[in-house]
Amino acid sequence: MTLTIQTPQPDESSLPAKFAPPRIGPRHIVRKRLIERLRNEARHCALTLITGSAGFGKTILLVQWRQELMKNGAEVAWLALAADDRRRAVFCHDLLGALARLGIAPKDMPAAEDDDLAWPVEPVAATIIALAERVAKDIYLFIDDYHHVDDPWAHELMRKFVTHSPANLHIVIASRTTPPLSLSRLRVYGQLAGAGFEDLPFSLDETQAFFEQNLATIKLTTDELQLIQDVTRGWPASLQLITIMLRNRPSARSQLPGLLRRSGDLQNYLAEDVIAQVPADMIAFLEMLAPLRRFSAALAAHVTGQTQAADLVKRAEEEFLLIQRVETDDRTPWYRFHPLLGEFLGNRLAARGGDIVQALHRSASAWFASQQMLVDAVRHAKLTGDLALAVRTVESAMPPDWRFSAVGAMAQLLDHLPEDTLVEHPRLSFLGCLTYALTARPAQAQRWLDQLRRSDAARLSGMEIQLALAEATIATQRDNGQHVVGLLERPQESWPSNRTLKYVYIGALVTAFAHVGRIREALRLHEEHAVQSDDQGSEIALMFEATLPATCLKQGQVRETARLGAALLQQAETTYGRHSVCADLCAAMLGDAYYELDRIADARDVLANRTNLLRASWPDVMVQASLVHAQLDRIDQGSAAALAFLQRQAAHFRALGLPRPAAFMLGEAVHILLGDGDHVRAQGIMTQLDALATAGVGAADPVLADETRAIAAIARARLALVNCNTSGALNALQQARTFALAAGRERLLVRVNLLAAAAYEDIEQAPAARQCLVDALNTGATLGLVRTFIDDGEPVAPRFATLRNAAALSPQAVALLDTLLKPGDAANPPPPTRAARQDAQALVREGVNLTPREREILLLISQAMSNKRIALTLNISVGTTKWNVRNILTKLGVSSRYDAMTWAREHGYIR
């Protein structure tokens, strides 16, 4: 065949649809980070593969990436395939048409109607590759919807292209299935880039940006955004459906999860787009796996009876992209469905009728029990509805070192079992006590513990140390650290031999030592019993490791808490999920630390959609999360919202019999009210707080009572300062200081010093005030405190400037002082960035009001692009481009493109 080079220049508007990408509006989120990564990887690779199920934004990603490449001067051809491209001749004709736009145009090829012509792959591929080498620049061929190709000849041709591609030719393929293109070989030779199931979903930031752009009249809260992210996992198609629903029914935002799952549009989309092309036998197989939160090939074979289960799972992952791998320490691959797809398939399974779902749960429970995987075994046993089976399953599946995640499954099971059943099973009954205590139900745990102690079986089982641990866990929930110390401070040889219980035991003792002010002993105990290498990463080990940053936070070392807690949270969320117990505990600590470090956005994000932390957790965890929640409410919604929340939480803690957490809520309410000048309401809250402090006299835990009185003393000092009662304020602060020193509460000591400085200022004792400020800065800088100085330092803020050259300040304290004094300090919102200022100026200066499209075109004009090049880059017609350019010139009041470029530079539009 005779081959020549042609360089056609067709008008964009006259091109067939398959050679022009779809137009996307300005409301689509630009995938900046993903595009940047792909751009950096693709320039060194022959093939970039974008794979994902329907609705994951593959096409939009390609369109955005194409625009970026063209803005930077690259040549990009587009080919969108359809069902007709299954015909060999049509595919080859369309491929050649796309290549022609890159200057690669072999002549004398057979006509498109010659379907049966067996074109030799080698000469065709070799000719095209040779022509590509003669193009003196990088060229990109984008092929969308490659899953329509099913001709082995076409796959072989593409395999030759990517295997022998010249360095300047980059092929980018988007597909719903994984194409057979020798990917392993390309990966080994570093010639394969791409994005898949893990990369395409929106991040939380992208989800937020998406709703901000597409819901102009509704501003979703951080909790709502996180809830949507948890339900959808960032699946773009489902986010678009939520947008439509909320536009039509704004009041439905309170029912978001159910609204989405019940959506007829979503059901139709899943049926018509996601699984429509998947063979019926594969769908039937996957439906059987839908009730499983996760599955392996072995489990799939067991519950479906399908001997080819391993091959079917592999096909579902690699070809149809309907399942996703779960990251675990297990060498066996585990998989899961997207939650919405899994629920959709589960509903189809249930529609078959009969007891197929119950039988599947029964089979799964037996398999998990045989593997001693307690959590999943209990869950599926419970879902069968057979409680006797559930009990037998728990006892058969219970390994010597059960995982902490068993708590959730145990709690659900125990709620359905009669108490006399558990008494017959002492080991299970002990775990029941522990479960109820760990899930913030100490009254039920105590009742079961008392009944267990009365049983002969318990006494014969040598369970003394287990019973002590159960009681200590109950005491922890009742905020009685002193009782925990009394129960657990025993010789080490008497500690539990079970590794899991040992971690619980030591963790409870570390927490109790920190609670009663024995900080050094808590730290030493944690260090002496470091997690063994075999247990690294296990859930209970993470729980134990979390007691170290918790102890640091108790002391006030927020910088160290953030450092330790961030790594633990990431590990917990990656391994056990965002709503696992260990992740929630780390999140509460980090929320407190981030707020104190003035990382407000981080605090808001880490606590988003974690309502359990506010209502049902350990007392300290609930206090940390509640205080930060109130402080964020005050920042975001104002004092009224924060005060309403604090009142609700105080009532909740009083109902739980937790006076110290209730005192924290009331103390913060007094602080807010006084800041707003509402002295009358503050005095009323103070009366409630004094009542709590008085009731604590003679309490079983003296530290609990002392801290409650210290909280009241701080509030009383604030009120006294407002009422010009300096001596009363200093007396109250001395009471709080005594507790802070005895209990190792250094953050409280900083607050005491700041308030004392204000008191000394009032009575003109400048040296005493100065010394209090120096002590506060030195200690606060060591701990990493920032918000304490912002929230409590306002009365003495003018004095900070006088301390700039104080010799008594440590270098860290000088740095903290500089932070507090600089114009854009943490107390005030930071000024807009230079880029933000320039964008704003470009929008409003001299009455200019450009549309998003006009601003985009102006930027390309400033790069000296022709109208034709702009049209090609933005995938619009040349006529549309000219019309927009005329509008731009009119709005800017200039007469030429050159003048528009000059305006853009002078007004800071070009950066």
Secondary structure, DSSP 4 states (H G I P E B T S, - for coil): -----------GGGS-GGGSPPP--TTSPP-HHHHHHHHHHHTT-SEEEEE--TTS-HHHHHHHHHHHHHHTT-EEEEEE--GGGGSHHHHHHHHHHHHHTTT----SPPPTT-TT----HHHHHHHHHHHHHTSSS-EEEEEE-GGG---HHHHHHHHHHHHS--TTEEEEEEESS---S-HHHHHHTT-EEEE-TTTSSPPHHHHHHHHHHH-TT----HHHHHHHHHHHTT-HHHHHHHHHHHHH-GGGGGGHHHHHHT-HHHHHHIIIIISTTS-HHHHHHHHHHTT-SSB-HHHHHHHH--TTHHHHHHHHHHTS---EEEP-SSSS-EEE--HHHHHHHHHHHHTT-TTHHHHHHHHHHHHHHHTT-HHHHHHHHHHTT-HHHHHHHHHHH--TT--TTHHHHHHHHHTTS-HHHHHT-HHHHHHHHHHHHHTT-HHHHHHHHHHHHT-HHHHHTT-HHHHHHHHHHHHHHTT-HHHHHHHH---GGGS-SSHHHHHHHHHHHHHHHHHTT-HHHHHHHHHHTPPPGGGTT-HHHHHHHTHHHHHHHHHT-HHHHHHHHHHHHHHHHHHH-TTSHHHHHHHHHHHHHHHHTT-HHHHHHHHTT-THHHHSS-HHHHHHHHHHHHHHHHHHH-HHHHHHHHHHHHHHHHHTT-HHHHHHHHHHHHHHHHHTT-HHHHHHHHHHHHHHHHHTTT-S-HHHHHHHHHHHHHHHHHHHHHTT-HHHHHHHHHHHHHHHHHHT-HHHHHHHHHHHHHHHHHTT-HHHHHHHHHHHHHHHHHHT--HHHHHH-GGGHHHHGGGTT-TTS-HHHHHHHHHHHSTT-TTSPPPPPHHHHHHHHHHHGGG----HHHHHHHHHHTTT--HHHHHHHHT--HHHHHHHHHHHHHHHT-SSHHHHHHHHHHTT---
